[in-house]
Amino acid sequence: MTKRHGYALLAAILAVVVVLSAAIYTGVAADDGSDAKAAVASGRTSHDAAPASIGTWVGAWSASPVGAEPGTEPDGLAGRSVRNVVHTAAGGTSARITLSNLYGQQPLVVAHATIAVAATANNAAATADTMRRLTFGGATTVVIPVGRQVTSDAVRVRIPHGVDVLVTTYSPTPSGPVTYHPHAQQISYVADGDRTEDVSAAPYTEQSPYWRYLTALDVLSDDAMGTVVVLGDSLTDGITSTVGANRRWTDVLSERLSASAGSGDTPRYSVVNQGISGNQVLAAGLGRPADNPSGLSRFGRDVLARTNVKAVVIDLGVNDILRNPAQVDPNTVTDGLRTLVQQAHARGLRVVGATLMPFQGHRGYTDARDAVRQAVNAEIRAGKVYDAVVDFDAALRDPYNPRRLRPDYDSGDHLHPSDEGFRRMAEVFDLKELKGSVPAEL
C-alpha cells in the first residue's frame, strides 16, 4: 500500500470518527480560551487519570497561537509525532494541556498524546517514570474542529518548578495547516510515526524552532496560588534572548517570584507569557482568523481565559508606533491600552503596565515616532493608563542618550534587549505591585 493510499484509508476511517464525535459532541471550546470538555472518539481509558487532589490550578506555561505554519497545507504533520518542549513556571502534582486548531482548515485528529518531564534540559528524552498518556473526556483520541481548542483531562504526575516538560501529539491523517507559535526561542522535536510514548530521544531526529498545537500547560500546584499573565510583543516574546536558556524577562520574573514567594507582600504566583512578536494594541494581521491578532482582539482568549488569573502585566505599544507611519496621535495608543485595562477591571484584575523603551538607531526610528513614544510614556507615568507602572524606559535607556538603549542592554538591533537587558527588565519589577485593589476608575 502506498503512503497516499494509506492516508486515504486512514482518512476514511477517521471520517467516521469525526461523525461519531459530532454525535457525542459536548462543547469543544472555540479558541477564545474558554474551557470545555472535548469531543472525543473511541479508545476510552482510565490510564493515570488524576483524582481530586489538594492544590490550586495555575498556569505553568502558555503561548499564544499566532498563525498557520507555512508549508503545512494541506497535510499538516500527518503521520508524525510532535514533541513540544516547554519550561515550567510552577510545579504541581497533576497536569493538563490545551491544544489549538485555530488556524486549521479541517478537523485535527490527535490519536495519541502524552506528557513527561524531560530527562535533561533542551532534549527530547523523557524521564521514564513520568511518561503519562493523556485523555480527552476519557478517550485517547480527540477530534478538534476548525477554529477550536480542547483541554485534556487532568493526569497525575509530579511536575517540578523550573524544568522542561515534553508534550507530544500524534496526528495520523492530513489536517493542515498547523496552528503554531513561531518565535519559541526553544527547540522542539519531530519524529516519524507514532512515537508519543517513546522515552528515548533517538526517534526525534528533526528539530523545530516552533511550538505547534500546544497553547497551555496547567498544573495542580502546591507552590503557587494564582497566575500572572503577561501580554506583549517581541519584547515579551523574547526573540533576541538565547535559545533554550529561558532568559526572556518573564522567565526571570518567574524565578524572582518563586524565590521570594511567601516573604513579605510577595504573592505566590506563576507567570505565563502571552507575547507575540510584532503584536500591536490596535491592528491585526491579515486573514480570518487574523494572523498575529491585535491585543484588543485576543485579550479575552490570551489573558482573561488563562487559568486562575490574579494579575495582568501589559507591555504593548511600540509596534503601533513603528508600523503605522501615519500614526501621530499618542491618544490612539493610550485609549487602546485603557480599553484593555477596563476589560481586566471588569474581571476584578489588577493591571501593571510598562513604559515603552527607546529605539533610536533602529531602522524604523524617527524623531516624530519617538515623540509619540514619549507622549505615551508621560500618560503611563502620570497614572492615567494602568493601576501601577514598571518603568522599563528609565531602566534600560542610555543615560548619555535617553533615546537609545544602553549598549550592554541592547541586542544589537537597537530595539530588542540582550539577555542582560531582559534580566534588567525583570529586576526593576516591583513584585508587590502585583497585589492590591482595583480602582473604580483611573
N, C-alpha and C positions, 0 to 999 in steps of 0.2 A: 504494500500500500504506500503511495507517495505521501509526502508531507501535506500536499494540498488536499488529497483525498482524506487524510487523517483529520485535518482541520474541519473538512466538510462534515465528516461523520460526527465529530465532537460537537460541531455547531448544531447539527440536527438533534442530537441527544439533549443538548443544553437548551435548545429552543423549547423543548417540552418542560425542562426545569423552570424556565422563565415563566411559562404559562401557569405551572403549578404554584410558583412563588407568588404570582399575581393573585391567584385564588386565595392564598392564605396570607396575603399582604396585610401587615399590621402597622403600617405607617413608617416607612423608611423616611428618615429626615431629609427634607430639602436642604441643600447645602447652605443654610443660613445659620448653621451651628446648633440648631435645636436638637435635643437628644430624643431618640425614639428607638423602638425595637426594630430589628432588621427583618426584611422579607427574606425568608430562608428556604433552602432546598433540602433534599434528603440528606441523611447522614447524621442524625441526632446522636449526641453522645453526652455523657456526664464527665468526660475526661478532665480532671483537675478543675472543675467548676468551683468558684470561690463562694463559700457560705457567708452569711452575715458575720461581720467582724468589727472589732473596735478600731476606730480611727476616723479620719476625715479625708474625703476625696478632694484632691487638689491636682492642678496641672503640673506634671513633671517635665513636659516638653511639648511644644507645638510649633507649627509652621503654617503660614497662610498659603492656600492654593493660589497660584499666580497665573497659570495659563495652560495651554495644550502643548505638550512637548513636541517640538518639530521632528518630523521623520517617523512619528509613531502612528500615522494614519495609513491604512485603516486597521492594522493588525494589533496595535498596542504592543504588548510584550507577551504575546500568546506563546505558551509552551515554555515559559521561562520563570524562574524564581527571582524575585526582587528582595534583596536583603538590605533594608534601610538601617543605617547606624545613627543613633541619636544619643544625646548626652543628658542625663537626668539632673533636674534642679530640685528634686525632693526624693526621699526614699519612702518605701512603703511595703506592706505585706501582701497586697493584691494589685492587679493592674488591669487596664482595659485600653483599647485603642480606638481611633476613629479613622476610617478610610473614606476617601472622597472620589467621586466620579463627576465632579462639577463640570469639567471640560470635555467629558466623553461624548461621543455621538451615537453610542449604542450601549446597552447594558453591560456592565462589568461583572463577569463571573469570577469570584475568588473561591476556588475549590479547596484551598488549604491555606491556613495562616498560623504562624507561631510567634512566640516571644521568648527571648532568652537574654540573660546577662552575657555580655561579651567576655571572652576569656582574658583578653588584653585590650587596651585602647587601640583604636584605629585598625581593627582586624575583624574579619568575617567569622572567626572561630568563636563558638559559644561555650560557656561553662555548662558541662553536660547535665548536671543535676538541676539546672534552672530552665531547661527547654520545656516549654508548655505549648500544647495545641490550643488555639483559640476557637471559640464558637460564637455564633451569632443567633440569638434566640434558641440556643440549644443545638444548633446544627453546625457542621463543619464547613458547609458550602453556603455562600451568600451571593445573591444577585443584587447589585447596586444599580438602580435605574439611572438614566441620563440626568445629570444635574443634581444628583442626590449624594448623601453620605450615610454611613452606618457606623454605629458604635458597637463594639464587641461586648459579649458577656464578660464579667469580671473573672479573672483567673487567679488562683492563689499562687503567688511567687514572691520571694523576697527580692525587692529591687533596692539596692543601696543608693544613697545620695551621691551624685558626682561620678557616676560610672557610665560607660557606653552600654546601650541596650540594642539588641538586634530584633527588628520586627520584619518578618519575612512573609511574603504573599506569593501565591502561585495562581496564575490565570491560564486555563487550558485552551481557551478559544480566543479568536480575534475580538478585541474590544478597545479600539483606539478612538481618538488619541488619548495619551496618558496625561492625567492631571498631575502637575508637578510643581516643585519649588526649585527654581534653577540655581540660586546662589546659596547653596547649603554650607559652603566652607567646611565640608565634611565629606569624606569619601565613603560611598556605599558600594554595594556589590550586586552582581547578577550571575546566575548560573543557568545552564540549560536543564530542562526537565524539572520535575517536582523534587526539589532538594530542601524543602522547607524545614524538615526535622533533622537535617544533617548538622552535627555539631562541628564538623571539620570545615576549615576554610578552603580545602582543596577544590571542591566543585566551583567555587566562586572566583572564576578566572577573569571576569570583566569588572572593571571599576567604573563608578559613576560619580560625577560631581553634583548629582541631583538627589532630592528626596521625591519619591514617587508614591502617589496614592495616599500615603500616611500623612495625617494632619494633626494628630494629637496623641499623646500618651498621658493617661491619668493614673495616679496611684492612690491606694488607700493608705494615707500617710500617718505615721506615728511621730513625725517631727515637724510637720507644717500644719497650720490651721486655716490657710487660705492661699489664694493665688493673686499675684500682681501680674497684670497684663501690660506689656509694653507695645504700643502701636507706633510704627515709624517707617522710615525709608531705608536707603542703603546704609546710613549711619548706624541704624539699629540692626539691620540685616548683617552688617559686619563684613562687607565684601572685600575689604582690604586687610582683614585680620588673617593670621596664619592658619592655613587649612589644617584641620584636625587638632588644633591646640585649644579650642574653646576660649578664645580671647576677645570675643565680642564684649562690648561694655555690659551687656545684660548678663553674660556669664560671670563677670567679675562682681556685678551687683548681687547675683545669686549667692556667690561664695561669701560675700560680706554679710548678707542676711543670715545665712546658715551659721557662720562663725559667731555672730552676735545675738542669735535668737534667744529670747527669754531674758536678756540682760537689759535693764533699764526699760526704756519705752520702745525697744526694737521689736517689731511684730514678727511672728513666726510664719513667714510667707515664703512660698516658692515664687519663681519668676518664669514666665513664658514669653517668648519673643515672637511678635507678630509683625516683624519688619518685612517690607517688600522693597527691593531696590528699584529706584525710580518712582516710588509712590508719591502721590500728591494728595493734598487735602480735598481738592475740588474736582479735578479731572481724572477720568479713567481712560484706559486704552481702548482699542477697537474690539469689535466682536460682541456676540451675545452668547453666553455671559462675557462681560468685558475682561480682556486680559488686563492684569495689573489694576484691579478695581480701586477706585478712589477711597480715601479714608472715610469719607462720609457714607459711601455705599456699603463698605464692608464692616463698619463699626459694630453692627448688631451681631454678625456672624463671628468675627475675629476677636471681639472684645467681650461684649455682653454675654455671649453664649459660651464662653470658656467656663471651665469647672470652678465653682466656688470662688468667684472673683470678689476680692476685697478692695482693691485699689487699681487705678489706671495711670499709666505714665504715657505721655504723648510727646513725640519728637518728630514733628512734621512741619513742612512749610517751605523748605529750601527749594524743592523741585517745582513748587508753584511759581517761585520767582525765576528760577533758571530756565524753565521750559516754556514760559509764556512771555515772549518779548514785549507784548502789548500791555502786560500787567504792570500798572504803575500805582495802583491803589492798594496800600497795605491793609486797608479795612476789609477788602475782599478775603484776604487770607485770615485775618483775625476773626471775622464773622464766621467763617467756616470752622475754625478751631472752637469758637464758642458754641457752635451747634453740637459738636462732639461732646463738649463738657455738659451741655444741657441734657443730652441723651444719657450720659453717665449719672448725672444727678437724679434723673428720673428713676434710676435704679438704686439710689442711695449710695453711689460710689464716689469716693474722693478722687480728684484728678491732680496729679503733679505734671507740670508742663515744662519743657525745655526751651531756653533761648536758642536762636539759630546761630550756628557757628560761622565764622568768616570764611571767605573763599577767594580772596584776591590771588591772582596767579593761575586760577583755573580758567580753562578756555571759555567758559560762559560768563566770566566776570565782566561787569561794567560798573561804573560809579553809580549809575541810576539804579541798578539792581541792588547794590549794596545799601543805597539809601532806603529802599523798600525793606530790606532785612533789618536795618537799624530801627526803622519805624515800628515794625512788628515787635522787635525786642523791647522797645520802650513801652508798648502796651502790656506785654507779658510781665516785665519787671514792675510795672505800676499796679499789678494785681488785678488787671481788668480782663484777664482771659482764664487763668487757672486758679485752683484753690491754693496751690503752692508752686514754687518755681525752683528748678535746678538750673543754674546759670552756666551752661556749657560754653557759651561765648566767652565769658570772663575767664573761665578756667583754662581754655585751650588757645586763646589768641596770643599772638606775639606781642609782648609788652612794648616793643620798639616800633611795631606797625600793627595796630589793632585790627586792621582789615585782613590780615593774614593769619593762618595757623602758626603757632610756634614751631620752628623747624623740627624739633625732636618729636612733636606730636603729629607731624604731617607724614602721610604715607608716601608722598611724592607727587600726588596729583593736585595738591593744594585745596582739596575738598574733603577727602576722607581721611580719618585719623590712622596713624600707625597703631601697632599693638600698645605702645606706651600711651598714645592718645586715648585709646579706648579705656585703658586702665584708669587714666586720669578722670575720664567722664564718670566712671563708677565711684571713684574715690571721693569726689565732691558731692555726691548724692547724700543728702541728709536722710538717713533711714527712718527717723522719727516722723518725717513728713508723710509717710505712707499711712499713718494713722491720724485720726482726727475727724471732726464733724464736717458735714457737708453744708455749706452756707445756703441760705434761702435764695440768694442771688449774689452775683459778683458786682 
